[in-house]
Amino acid sequence: MSGPETPVPRPEQALAELIEGNHRFVTGTPSHPNQDAGHRAAVADEQHPFAVIVGCSDSRLAAEIIFDRGLGDLFVVRTAGHTTGPEVLGSVEYAVTVLRAPLVVVLGHDSCGAVRAARESLDTGTQPPGHLGAVVDAVLPSLRRAAAEGVDDLDRIIDLHIAQTVEALLDNSAVLAAEVEAGRCGVVGMSYRLAAGEVRQVAGVLPAVAGSDPTAG
């Protein structure tokens, strides 16, 4: 969508581009844009991604494939359970302030292993070994929120966790919140269905509704 000579799109335009690309992927009619040798050369010196994807590291959640995009289109940051530590926040801030990406997408998915592990840890009172505990600890607030709201279904908990991550990005990054407040960036949460290949928006705030509840779809 964007390139060295392309104006920065509006957040809602970037979101529409992602949704259209996902539709092509789901229907089996991908166009594989920006994957040719000419475009590779065109973006070699600088990048202008039109969206940041803060996604789960799951091997089935390859953003460029899911959204039918190519080189230089997406700035992708992935961690198990799309957890957001300082390095993730710094990466997002770089993308929206230096690269001028107008949209941040938190991309989760059904049957998320990180959420399952956190649920098991909470239910049994045990902690997974090694650094896996850090992933579980980062997801636990979403599990506690789900319990407080009476949500028990795993996929609904995952939606809550996506919304919680959207809130965490805005709460923990004054830089990102300022970009949203200024109308330069939007932040949305999307859930991906592994079998169907579809994404749906479950949370978000775009500049037109900045200041409203970021968990509102």
N, C-alpha and C positions, 0 to 999 in steps of 0.2 A: 504493500500500500504506500508506504513512505520511502523516500530515497533521498539522495543528496540534494536534489532540486525540488523536492516536494514539500509544500507547506505543512506545518503540524496540523493534524486533523483535530476536530473537537472530540472530547471524550465519548459523546454519544455516537459519533461517526466511527470511532475505533471499535466500540462495542458492537455496532452493527456489522462491521467488517468481520469480526470474530464469529459472530452468530451465522453470518452467511457462509463463511468457510467451514464451520462445523456442519452446516446443512449439506454442503457438497460432500463432506467426508461421510456423513451418515447415509446419504443416498447413493454412494458409490460413484460420484461424478467429480472427483477432485481435479483441480486445474494445475496443481503443483506450481504456484507462481513463484517467481524470483529464485529459481533453482538452476538456472542455466549459467553457462560460463560467462556470458556478457554481464549478467547481474553480479556474479561473484567478483568480477573485476571492478564493477562500479562501486561496490561497497567495501572494497579492500582498504581504502584509506580512512573511512569514517562510517559510523553507523547512525541510523535514525529510526530505531524501533518505534512502532506506533502503540505498543502495549507491553507492560511488564506482567509476567506470569509468575506468581508466587505459588508454586505447586507442590504437591506431594511427590516424593521420589519414586513412587511405584513405577515399575518398568513398563506398565501398560498405559501410562499417562504422558505420552510424548506430545508436548504442546504443539509443535510445528505440524505434526501429522493430524492431530485432533482438529485443529483449526485451519488446516490446508494452507499453510503459509511457508515462506522460504527464508533464505539468508537475509539477515538484517531486519526482519520484521518484528521479532519478539525478543525481549530481554528476559531470560528465564532463570529463576532462582528456585531451586528445589531442595526440600528437606523432608524427612519422614514426617508425615502428618502435617505438612506445611507449617511447621513451627517457626517462630520468628524471634531469633536471637539478634544480638547487635550486628553480626555480619550480614544477616538478611536485611535488617533495617537500613544499614549503610548502603547495601547494593540497590535497594529500592530508591533511596534518596538520590543516589548517583544517577539512576535512570531517569527520574522525573525532573531533576534540576539541571544536570549536565547534558543528558541526551534528549531532554524535553519530551519524554514519553507522556502522552495525555491520559493514559488509563493504566490502572493496576488491577489485576484480576487474581483473586485467591481461588485456586483451582483444587478442589477436593474430589472425592469419588466414593461411590458406594463400597461397602465391605472393606473399609480402610483398616489395615492391619495395625496401625499406630493407635487408632481409637479402640480397637478390640483389645490390644495389650493394656491400654490404660484402664479399660473397664475391668479386665481381669485383675489388674493390680489393685484397683479400688475394692473389688468384691472380696478378694482373698487377703488383702492386707500385706501382700508380698511385693517386693521390688525386683525388677529384672536385673540381670547382671551387667556389669560394665557401664558403658556410656548409654546403653539403652534406657537406663533410668532417667536420663535427662530428657529424652523424648517423651517418656511417660509423664514426667513431672510437668512438661509443657502442655500436655493435653488434659491433665486432670481438672483444671478449672472449668473446662467445657463439660466434663462429666458431672461435676458438682452442680453446675448450672442446670444441666438436664434433669438431675435428680430433684432440684428445687422446684423445677417447673413441671414435674411429674411426667417427663418424657423418658420412655423406656425402650422404644424401638430403635435399633442400631442406626438405621439410615436417617431417622429424624435427629438422633444424637449427632450424626455426622454433619447434617445441615446446620445444627447449632454450633458445632465446632468451626465450620466455615464462617458463620456469622461472627463468632467470637474472634476469629483471626482477623477479619475485617476491622472489628473494633480495636483489636490490639495494635494493628498497624497505625490507625489514626490516633489512638491514645498515647502510643509510645514514640511516635515520630512527629514532633512539632513541625518539622520541615514538610512532611507529606500533608499534614492537616492544613498548613498554610497554603500549599498548592491547590488543595481542594477548595478552600475558602476563597481563594483568588479566582476560581473558575478555570484554572489551567489543567486540572486533573480530576479524574473520577476514580473511585475504588468500588469494585463489586466482588461479590462472592458467587462462584458457580460450582455446581456439582455435576460430575461426569458419571454416566452409567456405563459400566465396563462392557456389558453385553451389547447394549443398543448403540453405544458410541455417541449418545446425545449429551449435550450440556444444557443445564437450566440454571437461571439466576435464582439464588436463594437469599441474597443480601446485597446491599450496596448503597452508595451515595454518589450521585452525579452533581456537578456544579449547580444545575437548575434547582436541586433540592438540598443543597448544602445546608447543614445545620439541623436537618431532620434526623430521625433515628437511623443510624447506618445499618441496622438489621432489617430495615424495611425493604422488601423486594421491589 
